[in-house]
Amino acid sequence: MAQRQVSLPTTKLTDKKEYQYDNPIISAVRPYKTTVAAGASGILGTFVGYPFDCLKTRMQTSDFPSMNVCAKVMFQEEGMGAFYRGIISPLISTTCLKALTFTVYDTAKRNLVNRLYILPEEHRLQQKITFEEYSSKHFLSTLPVIFVAGVLGGTISSIPCIPLELVKVQMQLQRVIAISSGLATNNLAHETTVGCARRIVRDYGVSALYRGASLQLLRDGVGMGFYFGFYEGFKYLSTNQLGFSGSPLVYMFAGGCSGTMSWFVGFPVDLVKSRIQKEAFMSQRQYVNGMDCFRKVIAQSGIRGLYSGMVPTLVRAFPIHSINFLVYESVLKIFN
């Protein structure tokens, strides 16, 4: 009697599972779960962290002895609204940025791992596995892929957000720019985010919205590479080495540490970007370009000058990114 041939499944990275008694809404949205989860974390994180971002920008572009002094001056001169001035722009940009960044990152890392590590070894004849299962066993080999996928996600998602970032900086520094240029601050007191963007386009053209673009691409690309690399690294350490698998504290710890550490790497670029965008429409400029700004900051204040305004960033980094990844991973669990 002829023997029947049985085909065995080859190793392949997959997220597909069988879901019994599935909610139809959850089932319909599941293909976009990464985008939805990242967008939700972006909205919450923006509302909580924006005041600290505003303080960071003020301290990067002006001389304040401490974060408390900066906050006190802002509150006394401009009121509580100063801490949320221009939030519409980052609320849109951050939400879209996170959704696009996480989607590109998640797609890229899985495809790269499939092509580089799994598909060339089909002769091993194993069952289908998820990225998390594969990475837990081969973390060091997947870490470069995680970094490259993060750079790719950060760079691609940064492109549409460059104009919004420029408008945000202009809104945060309106009073400072007006005083530096000898203009009346009353003319800008009631200007909205949309009004600011229209004024820039009207006076300088659409291309003006992309001033400082190369610095932002560098900040977001490299920054996201380290961001996801640190996150996956701390999560792997907590889960596989310390045995805290499945705990929300893992996501909060890994997210907080990744946010803090990645800012140490990218903050000098962010400072140079803020200064260049501050002077984008001023008649007299102190810096010729990003490299000139970098050199002058070091010459005037040393390496420490590149981290001016770092305190409010660090104050918000750990809790904000802890919340971001907690929300992100929690929303993902709803779909799983």
Disulfide bonds with the S-S distance in Angstrom:
none
